[in-house]
Amino acid sequence: MSTPSLAIGQVTLTVHDLDVTSDFYQRVIGLHLLRADAASASLGVGDRTLLELRLDKAARARTHREAGLFHTAFLLPSRGDLGRWLGHGARLRTPLQGASDHLVSEALYLADPEGNGIEIYSDRPKESWSWQDGQVRMATEPLDLENLYAAGAGGEWKGFPPGSGIGHVHLQVGALPPAEAFYAGTLGLDITCRYPGGTFYSADGYHHHLATNIWSSRGAPVREMPSTGLTELRLLLSPERLAAQPAAALVDPWGTPIALAAI
């Protein structure tokens, strides 16, 4: 298998209540606590940090009409893993905000205690994805939850298994043309799909590593920081991609810091 040229490294969130939010990502979502102190917590899989939480009780509370995070999407290795998480979430009576069949993937949606969006998903086999002229066919169709639950039967949910990671990050932006100029132009990602009000970007033939939408944030200005929510997105790039970037730290048109590191 060839080494990917891009992956999502880490999402950093600023929160008002570190203890409650950290507990949620461990107990409900399934991340493992790697490090913690009074001001921050690092959570992930194995020894790899996927999510960093930073406490700032004085930070301005971000509203859902601002630019910033739409959701962090955690990718599980198999459909069975997603079915086991569904059973786990049901036992905890975790409220879902949505459940969708996207043709390329099956996804469950919820939010953390501070309103940050979360997707937990598994991919369908790549050979089943439909491509035409560089665009992948995606849709939002009802998900058969009973069938998904049955796929997880016979196994116990023990937190995110090895091989789990952040598959993609979806952002709210103020307008799509400058978003495309930054994420496709500056970062050099391929545009793989356009929905009304949304654009999807990837590398290496994946359906999407990043997405931007204006569904609730049309016309949003640069975000006033510090605020709760997304504080930094870290992308891991191949040496070739990294060398093509103007700097190791960028800022998107709405003030979201993008840190770049070697894959």
Residue frames relative to the residue before (quaternion, step in Angstrom):
aa qw qx qy qz dx dy dz
M 1.0000 0.0000 0.0000 0.0000 0.00 0.00 0.00
S 0.4139 -0.7196 0.4980 0.2505 3.58 -0.83 0.98
T 0.5442 -0.6099 0.4657 0.3391 3.53 -1.20 0.58
P 0.4428 -0.6931 0.4865 0.2947 3.63 -0.79 0.89
S 0.4316 -0.7029 0.5016 0.2610 3.55 -1.18 0.54
L 0.7894 0.1219 -0.0842 0.5957 3.59 1.28 -0.15
A 0.0930 0.7601 -0.6411 0.0514 3.54 -1.15 0.71
I 0.4862 -0.6117 0.5205 0.3443 3.55 -1.25 0.40
G 0.2799 -0.7937 0.5202 0.1453 3.56 -0.66 1.09
Q 0.7921 -0.1946 0.2124 0.5381 3.56 0.59 -1.14
V 0.2125 -0.7232 0.6418 0.1415 3.52 -1.26 0.62
T 0.1300 -0.7761 0.6135 0.0663 3.57 -0.96 0.90
L 0.0973 -0.7973 0.5956 0.0086 3.54 -0.83 1.09
T 0.2838 -0.7017 0.6229 0.1977 3.54 -1.16 0.68
V 0.0525 -0.8203 0.5688 -0.0288 3.57 -0.80 1.05
H 0.4847 -0.6529 0.5042 0.2907 3.54 -1.29 0.42
D 0.7852 0.1840 -0.0905 0.5843 3.60 1.09 -0.70
L 0.2558 -0.8165 0.5020 0.1261 3.54 -0.06 1.32
D 0.6723 0.5183 -0.3186 0.4218 3.59 0.82 -0.93
V 0.6891 0.4782 -0.2874 0.4625 3.59 0.82 -0.97
T 0.6902 0.4806 -0.2931 0.4548 3.58 0.87 -0.91
S 0.6410 0.5154 -0.3229 0.4681 3.59 0.98 -0.79
D 0.6409 0.5192 -0.3210 0.4654 3.57 0.95 -0.84
F 0.6365 0.5349 -0.3296 0.4473 3.60 0.96 -0.82
Y 0.7006 0.4655 -0.2866 0.4586 3.59 0.81 -0.94
Q 0.6573 0.4718 -0.3202 0.4928 3.58 1.15 -0.46
R 0.7724 0.4124 -0.2057 0.4370 3.56 0.56 -1.21
V 0.7616 0.3579 -0.1908 0.5054 3.58 0.91 -0.91
I 0.7521 0.3951 -0.2335 0.4729 3.58 0.67 -1.05
G 0.4687 -0.7145 0.4193 0.3066 3.60 0.92 -0.80
L 0.4285 0.6718 -0.4893 0.3545 3.57 1.22 0.30
H 0.3847 -0.7140 0.5419 0.2202 3.55 -1.23 0.53
L 0.4465 -0.6866 0.5065 0.2695 3.58 -0.97 0.87
L 0.1783 -0.8074 0.5584 0.0668 3.57 -0.71 1.11
R 0.7793 -0.0827 0.0866 0.6150 3.58 0.99 -0.86
A 0.0712 0.7961 -0.5994 0.0435 3.56 -1.14 0.59
D 0.0442 0.7440 -0.6666 -0.0129 3.52 -1.27 0.56
A 0.7678 -0.3811 0.2364 0.4575 3.58 -1.23 -0.17
A 0.7608 0.4012 -0.1952 0.4713 3.59 1.15 -0.55
S 0.8217 0.0945 -0.0218 0.5616 3.61 1.15 -0.36
A 0.1150 -0.7584 0.6348 0.0929 3.52 -1.35 0.27
S 0.1850 -0.7641 0.6109 0.0936 3.54 -1.03 0.88
L 0.0383 -0.8065 0.5891 -0.0314 3.55 -0.77 1.08
G 0.1814 0.8048 -0.5490 0.1340 3.55 -1.06 0.66
V 0.5198 -0.5828 0.5161 0.3518 3.51 -1.26 -0.66
G 0.7903 0.0932 -0.1171 0.5942 3.58 -0.73 1.02
D 0.7240 -0.3664 0.2861 0.5096 3.56 -0.73 -1.04
R 0.5479 0.6338 -0.3716 0.4000 3.58 1.29 0.24
T 0.3220 -0.7471 0.5532 0.1791 3.56 -0.68 1.12
L 0.1468 -0.7822 0.6020 0.0650 3.55 -0.91 0.99
L 0.8021 0.1369 -0.0235 0.5808 3.55 1.06 -0.82
E 0.0713 -0.7635 0.6405 0.0420 3.54 -0.95 0.94
L 0.1701 -0.7676 0.6135 0.0737 3.53 -0.93 1.00
R 0.0868 -0.7949 0.6001 0.0235 3.57 -0.86 0.98
L 0.3603 -0.7483 0.5240 0.1887 3.54 -0.82 1.02
D 0.1927 0.7332 -0.6422 0.1135 3.54 -1.01 0.91
K 0.2139 -0.8240 0.5144 0.1035 3.55 0.01 1.30
A 0.6809 0.4865 -0.2875 0.4659 3.58 1.20 -0.45
A 0.4643 0.6971 -0.4464 0.3149 3.60 1.22 -0.17
R 0.5312 -0.6124 0.4863 0.3261 3.54 -1.13 0.71
A 0.4248 -0.6973 0.5125 0.2660 3.60 -0.97 0.81
R 0.3640 -0.7363 0.5320 0.2058 3.57 -0.66 1.11
T 0.3100 -0.7289 0.5777 0.1972 3.56 -1.10 0.75
H 0.5987 -0.6066 0.3967 0.3410 3.57 -1.23 0.44
R 0.6352 0.5042 -0.3520 0.4674 3.59 1.21 0.04
E 0.5485 0.6028 -0.3954 0.4235 3.56 1.28 0.09
A 0.5852 -0.5060 0.4817 0.4117 3.50 -1.36 0.15
G 0.4397 0.6747 -0.5190 0.2866 3.53 -1.23 0.47
L 0.8012 -0.2914 0.2101 0.4785 3.55 -1.14 -0.62
F 0.2238 -0.7085 0.6517 0.1524 3.54 -1.11 0.82
H 0.7324 -0.3214 0.1450 0.5825 3.57 0.95 -0.86
T 0.3497 -0.6395 0.6350 0.2557 3.47 -1.42 0.38
A 0.1816 -0.8130 0.5492 0.0667 3.57 -0.70 1.09
F 0.1814 -0.7930 0.5783 0.0619 3.55 -0.51 1.26
L 0.2339 -0.7955 0.5530 0.0822 3.54 -0.71 1.18
L 0.2055 -0.7700 0.5963 0.0964 3.56 -0.80 1.07
P 0.6141 -0.6176 0.3487 0.3463 3.60 -1.06 0.70
S 0.8319 0.0894 -0.0062 0.5476 3.61 0.99 -0.69
R 0.6348 -0.5138 0.4222 0.3934 3.52 -1.34 0.31
G 0.6055 0.5572 -0.3505 0.4473 3.57 1.08 -0.67
D 0.6282 0.5241 -0.3325 0.4692 3.58 1.03 -0.77
L 0.6566 0.5003 -0.3161 0.4676 3.58 0.96 -0.83
G 0.6357 0.5217 -0.3246 0.4673 3.58 1.03 -0.74
R 0.6511 0.4985 -0.3183 0.4756 3.57 1.02 -0.75
W 0.6280 0.5035 -0.3555 0.4750 3.60 1.02 -0.67
L 0.6149 0.5518 -0.3517 0.4402 3.60 0.98 -0.77
G 0.6581 0.4951 -0.3071 0.4769 3.59 0.96 -0.82
H 0.6294 0.5308 -0.3152 0.4719 3.55 1.04 -0.83
G 0.6742 0.4949 -0.2967 0.4610 3.57 0.88 -0.93
A 0.6403 0.5232 -0.3229 0.4605 3.56 1.05 -0.78
R 0.6490 0.5195 -0.3244 0.4513 3.58 0.97 -0.81
L 0.7005 0.4350 -0.2583 0.5033 3.58 1.11 -0.67
R 0.3662 -0.7399 0.4694 0.3133 3.57 1.34 -0.12
T 0.2147 0.7919 -0.5321 0.2091 3.55 0.98 0.91
P 0.3539 -0.7515 0.5066 0.2308 3.63 -0.62 1.01
L 0.2494 -0.7464 0.6013 0.1385 3.55 -0.94 0.97
Q 0.3380 -0.7291 0.5591 0.2039 3.54 -1.14 0.69
G 0.7996 -0.0843 0.0607 0.5915 3.57 1.25 -0.28
A 0.0699 -0.7546 0.6507 0.0474 3.53 -1.36 0.33
S 0.0571 0.8492 -0.5127 0.1133 3.58 -0.41 1.22
D 0.2930 -0.6725 0.6497 0.1993 3.48 -1.33 0.61
H 0.1356 -0.8241 0.5487 0.0379 3.57 -0.47 1.23
L 0.5455 -0.6220 0.3665 0.4257 3.60 1.32 0.25
V 0.7475 0.3191 -0.1969 0.5482 3.60 0.89 -0.86
S 0.7977 0.0843 -0.0017 0.5971 3.57 1.24 -0.44
E 0.2776 -0.6952 0.6250 0.2213 3.52 -1.41 0.15
A 0.0583 -0.8551 0.5105 -0.0690 3.55 -0.70 1.10
L 0.1841 -0.7386 0.6420 0.0922 3.50 -1.24 0.77
Y 0.1736 -0.8124 0.5548 0.0454 3.56 -0.94 0.93
L 0.1327 0.7611 -0.6256 0.1086 3.53 -1.09 0.83
A 0.3366 -0.7243 0.5565 0.2287 3.59 -1.28 -0.15
D 0.4787 -0.6456 0.5045 0.3154 3.54 -1.20 0.53
P 0.7308 -0.4534 0.2658 0.4356 3.64 -1.21 0.18
E 0.7162 0.4105 -0.2616 0.5001 3.62 1.17 -0.38
G 0.6422 -0.5873 0.3038 0.3877 3.57 1.25 0.35
N 0.4547 0.6691 -0.4696 0.3536 3.59 1.21 0.19
G 0.4410 -0.7282 0.4657 0.2415 3.56 -0.77 1.05
I 0.0955 -0.7770 0.6220 0.0150 3.54 -1.14 0.79
E 0.0699 -0.7360 0.6706 0.0614 3.52 -1.16 0.75
I 0.0790 -0.7423 0.6624 0.0631 3.55 -1.09 0.77
Y 0.1038 0.8379 -0.5183 0.1363 3.57 -0.54 1.13
S 0.1713 -0.7225 0.6472 0.1726 3.49 -1.41 0.12
D 0.4607 -0.6934 0.4897 0.2591 3.54 -1.08 0.74
R 0.4170 -0.6106 0.5962 0.3128 3.49 -1.28 0.45
P 0.6599 -0.4977 0.3521 0.4391 3.64 -1.14 0.39
K 0.5626 -0.6415 0.4040 0.3296 3.59 -0.91 0.93
E 0.6364 0.5505 -0.3429 0.4176 3.57 1.04 -0.69
S 0.6480 0.5068 -0.3265 0.4655 3.60 1.23 -0.25
W 0.5231 0.6294 -0.4245 0.3873 3.61 1.23 -0.18
S 0.2795 -0.7690 0.5575 0.1402 3.56 -1.00 0.82
W 0.0616 -0.8071 0.5869 -0.0191 3.56 -0.67 1.18
Q 0.0718 0.7659 -0.6385 0.0248 3.55 -1.18 0.64
D 0.8479 -0.0562 -0.0110 0.5270 3.55 -0.75 1.14
G 0.7328 -0.4513 0.2297 0.4545 3.56 0.94 0.93
Q 0.6390 0.4967 -0.3237 0.4901 3.57 1.29 0.08
V 0.2838 -0.7566 0.5662 0.1627 3.57 -0.88 0.94
R 0.4244 -0.6984 0.5139 0.2608 3.55 -1.02 0.80
M 0.0773 0.7654 -0.6332 0.0853 3.54 -0.73 1.14
A 0.0486 -0.7798 0.6241 0.0111 3.54 -1.20 0.55
T 0.3021 -0.7007 0.5991 0.2427 3.55 -1.32 0.02
E 0.1018 0.8043 -0.5653 0.1524 3.52 -0.11 1.38
P 0.6388 -0.5273 0.3715 0.4195 3.62 -1.15 0.40
L 0.3287 -0.7371 0.5621 0.1808 3.55 -1.06 0.81
D 0.3951 -0.7015 0.5458 0.2323 3.56 -0.97 0.93
L 0.2119 -0.8309 0.5039 0.1039 3.56 0.06 1.31
E 0.6253 0.5359 -0.3537 0.4435 3.61 0.99 -0.68
N 0.6599 0.4969 -0.3003 0.4770 3.56 0.97 -0.87
L 0.6463 0.5098 -0.3164 0.4715 3.58 1.00 -0.81
Y 0.6353 0.5268 -0.3266 0.4607 3.58 0.95 -0.85
A 0.6547 0.5183 -0.3077 0.4562 3.59 0.97 -0.86
A 0.6092 0.5681 -0.3543 0.4250 3.59 1.11 -0.64
G 0.7085 0.4427 -0.2570 0.4858 3.58 1.19 -0.48
A 0.4128 0.7300 -0.4632 0.2867 3.58 1.27 0.01
G 0.7708 0.3618 -0.2663 0.4516 3.53 -1.13 0.67
G 0.7400 0.3255 -0.2230 0.5448 3.56 1.24 0.07
E 0.3581 -0.7289 0.5478 0.2010 3.54 -1.19 0.58
W 0.4215 -0.6857 0.5295 0.2678 3.56 -0.98 0.84
K 0.0176 -0.8123 0.5816 -0.0389 3.57 -0.72 1.12
G 0.6958 -0.3928 0.2643 0.5401 3.55 1.15 0.53
F 0.7258 -0.4247 0.2948 0.4538 3.54 -1.29 0.17
P 0.3444 -0.7552 0.5176 0.2076 3.60 -0.71 1.02
P 0.6644 -0.4544 0.3799 0.4558 3.60 -1.25 0.19
G 0.7293 0.3851 -0.3048 0.4763 3.55 -1.01 0.83
S 0.5358 0.5963 -0.4150 0.4304 3.59 1.27 -0.11
G 0.1008 0.7936 -0.5963 0.0668 3.56 -1.19 0.48
I 0.5709 -0.5054 0.4658 0.4492 3.54 -1.27 -0.36
G 0.2685 -0.7979 0.5222 0.1363 3.55 -0.50 1.18
H 0.7858 -0.1327 0.0907 0.5972 3.55 1.04 -0.74
V 0.2444 -0.7231 0.6230 0.1709 3.52 -1.37 0.24
H 0.1775 -0.7834 0.5924 0.0621 3.55 -0.90 1.01
L 0.1597 -0.8253 0.5414 0.0175 3.55 -0.74 1.15
Q 0.3370 -0.6695 0.6152 0.2443 3.51 -1.28 0.51
V 0.0375 -0.7971 0.6022 -0.0264 3.57 -0.90 0.98
G 0.5864 -0.6128 0.4100 0.3355 3.55 -1.28 0.23
A 0.7875 -0.0251 0.0453 0.6141 3.58 1.18 -0.56
L 0.4976 -0.6984 0.4308 0.2810 3.57 -1.04 0.72
P 0.6247 0.5559 -0.3874 0.3881 3.69 0.83 -0.68
P 0.7002 0.4206 -0.3080 0.4878 3.67 0.80 -0.78
A 0.5849 0.5547 -0.3796 0.4540 3.60 1.14 -0.51
E 0.6720 0.4822 -0.2968 0.4774 3.58 0.92 -0.88
A 0.6209 0.5407 -0.3453 0.4504 3.59 1.03 -0.73
F 0.6973 0.4525 -0.2749 0.4832 3.59 1.03 -0.76
Y 0.7770 0.3877 -0.2182 0.4454 3.59 0.57 -1.12
A 0.7125 0.3683 -0.2567 0.5393 3.60 1.05 -0.61
G 0.7131 0.4642 -0.2640 0.4542 3.58 0.92 -0.91
T 0.7673 0.3609 -0.2061 0.4883 3.59 0.48 -1.18
L 0.7551 0.3793 -0.2163 0.4890 3.59 0.80 -0.98
G 0.4123 -0.7631 0.4289 0.2525 3.59 1.23 -0.25
L 0.3912 0.7221 -0.4879 0.2957 3.59 1.12 0.55
D 0.4805 -0.6408 0.5148 0.3056 3.55 -1.26 0.46
I 0.3438 -0.6842 0.5954 0.2431 3.57 -1.08 0.70
T 0.1368 -0.8470 0.5132 0.0212 3.54 -0.47 1.24
C 0.8036 0.0095 0.0037 0.5951 3.59 1.19 -0.31
R 0.0996 -0.7551 0.6427 0.0823 3.52 -1.21 0.62
Y 0.1394 -0.7294 0.6667 0.0636 3.52 -0.99 1.03
P 0.6026 -0.4783 0.4402 0.4630 3.60 -1.21 0.07
G 0.8413 0.1241 -0.1200 0.5122 3.56 -0.58 1.17
G 0.7777 0.2908 -0.1720 0.5301 3.60 1.20 0.09
T 0.1147 -0.7693 0.6259 0.0569 3.55 -1.18 0.69
F 0.1989 -0.7891 0.5779 0.0615 3.55 -1.01 0.95
Y 0.1377 -0.8127 0.5662 -0.0008 3.55 -0.93 1.02
S 0.0697 0.8081 -0.5837 0.0373 3.57 -1.09 0.63
A 0.2405 -0.6896 0.6448 0.2255 3.47 -1.46 -0.13
D 0.8424 0.2665 -0.1568 0.4413 3.54 -1.34 0.35
G 0.6553 -0.5592 0.3215 0.3930 3.60 1.07 0.57
Y 0.4140 0.6671 -0.5080 0.3545 3.60 1.15 0.45
H 0.6024 -0.5736 0.3845 0.4004 3.61 -1.13 0.45
H 0.7392 -0.3227 0.1290 0.5768 3.59 1.05 -0.66
H 0.2796 -0.7226 0.6130 0.1546 3.50 -1.21 0.78
L 0.7805 0.1090 -0.0402 0.6142 3.56 1.18 -0.66
A 0.0221 -0.7678 0.6389 0.0432 3.54 -1.26 0.46
T 0.1376 -0.7648 0.6233 0.0874 3.54 -1.23 0.56
N 0.0219 0.8065 -0.5908 0.0111 3.57 -1.02 0.75
I 0.2912 -0.7388 0.5837 0.1695 3.53 -1.35 0.41
W 0.2542 0.8248 -0.4807 0.1548 3.60 1.24 0.36
S 0.8015 0.1527 -0.0960 0.5701 3.61 1.02 -0.70
S 0.7403 0.4487 -0.1915 0.4625 3.57 1.26 -0.31
R 0.2407 0.7928 -0.5309 0.1783 3.61 1.17 0.36
G 0.8306 0.1942 -0.1670 0.4945 3.56 -0.85 1.01
A 0.3870 0.7395 -0.4802 0.2698 3.60 1.25 0.07
P 0.3711 -0.7232 0.5350 0.2305 3.59 -0.98 0.83
V 0.7217 -0.3494 0.3309 0.4976 3.53 -1.32 -0.22
R 0.4724 -0.6992 0.4607 0.2751 3.55 -0.85 0.98
E 0.3987 -0.7006 0.5431 0.2351 3.54 -1.02 0.86
M 0.0943 -0.8068 0.5832 0.0095 3.55 -0.63 1.15
P 0.5553 -0.1452 -0.8158 -0.0709 1.57 -2.25 1.11
S 0.0103 0.7688 -0.6394 0.0041 3.52 -1.16 0.69
T 0.5905 -0.5275 0.4431 0.4204 3.54 -1.26 0.19
G 0.6235 0.5399 -0.4084 0.3910 3.54 -1.28 0.32
L 0.8223 -0.2550 0.1767 0.4770 3.52 -1.28 -0.46
T 0.1553 -0.8004 0.5776 0.0395 3.53 -0.76 1.15
E 0.7854 -0.1053 0.0798 0.6047 3.56 1.11 -0.68
L 0.1673 -0.7333 0.6504 0.1063 3.52 -1.21 0.71
R 0.1509 -0.7930 0.5857 0.0729 3.57 -0.75 1.04
L 0.1300 -0.7796 0.6112 0.0409 3.53 -0.84 1.09
L 0.2577 -0.7416 0.6012 0.1493 3.54 -1.09 0.79
L 0.0777 -0.8255 0.5587 -0.0213 3.55 -0.70 1.14
S 0.5502 -0.5688 0.4915 0.3636 3.52 -1.27 0.48
P 0.6686 -0.4967 0.3461 0.4318 3.62 -1.16 0.36
E 0.6481 0.5246 -0.3237 0.4473 3.58 1.00 -0.79
R 0.6777 0.4703 -0.2958 0.4818 3.58 0.91 -0.86
L 0.6459 0.5316 -0.3241 0.4417 3.56 0.97 -0.86
A 0.6654 0.5125 -0.3035 0.4499 3.58 0.96 -0.86
A 0.6618 0.5231 -0.3037 0.4428 3.59 1.15 -0.55
Q 0.5955 0.5894 -0.3609 0.4095 3.60 1.24 -0.24
P 0.5392 -0.6564 0.4200 0.3195 3.60 -1.03 0.70
A 0.7927 0.0000 0.0220 0.6092 3.60 1.20 -0.47
A 0.5493 -0.6151 0.4542 0.3371 3.56 -1.29 0.28
A 0.7482 0.2250 -0.1685 0.6010 3.57 1.30 -0.07
L 0.0434 -0.8020 0.5950 -0.0288 3.55 -0.68 1.15
V 0.2206 -0.7319 0.6215 0.1714 3.55 -1.32 0.18
D 0.3758 -0.7337 0.5101 0.2453 3.59 -0.74 0.97
P 0.7203 -0.4819 0.2663 0.4220 3.64 -1.16 0.28
W 0.7216 0.3994 -0.2493 0.5076 3.62 1.23 -0.22
G 0.6717 -0.5692 0.2783 0.3839 3.54 1.20 0.56
T 0.4794 0.6568 -0.4558 0.3620 3.61 1.21 0.23
P 0.3494 -0.7436 0.5271 0.2170 3.62 -0.64 1.05
I 0.1194 -0.7678 0.6284 0.0375 3.56 -0.97 0.97
A 0.1348 -0.7876 0.5989 0.0534 3.58 -0.51 1.19
L 0.1850 -0.7879 0.5827 0.0741 3.57 -0.95 0.91
A 0.0478 0.7901 -0.6075 0.0667 3.57 -0.93 0.92
A 0.6153 -0.5582 0.4080 0.3787 3.56 -1.27 0.35
I 0.5003 -0.6744 0.4637 0.2824 3.54 -1.00 0.85
